[in-house]
């Protein structure tokens, strides 16, 4: 259990923060990872945002 707790105390140099964005949450699911990534511990991590769409034709529009 101590290993798991210590993992979050060390700098994450090559990590990835994955976020599933829910449209109607007011942006909170995007704000928390943004704040994490600005922390010195997570500054080297990539941020990936996943989203759900209702229509396959809207994917290219929503990616922009």
Secondary structure, 3 states (H helix, E strand, C coil): CHHHHHHCCCCCCCCEEEEEECHHHCCHHHHHHHHHHCCCCCCCCEEEEEECCCCHHHHHHHHC
